[in-house]
């Protein structure tokens, strides 16, 4: 089994308040979770207006499967008009078979 963990930092230039930022981030997190069934959450920069960190976790049977899903997720983030990726850090781990 393979696990992909992504740390994504976003720049959200159009927001002027934490309320506006929460709306953008919450909408993105919910869309990604509903469409792709991955674990996703805002993980840092909660008190900054124009910056957000989002963590994602993907599990698959094979490494190419995980990498393909992560590429699809990155495309979703890149197609956002309200937020821009400033960091996309992927780490892939192989978990051994315990049998």
C-alpha angles and dihedrals in degrees: 000000000000129000124199118199119190128191109197123186118198133199111210104189100175099061124096101182142033088249091059091045092051090052092054096043096042092050092050094046092049094047093050093046094048096045100039105025094225130140108260136163143156103258109176148007092051092155098048119092102212104028132071137171119210125190122206132186126196127184126197143157095242133033095235089054091054093045092050092052091048090051089052090049092050089053089054090053093045091053092058113112095196099052136038128206112245095169133017112179117177124189120183123199131189114217113208125239109258095202 
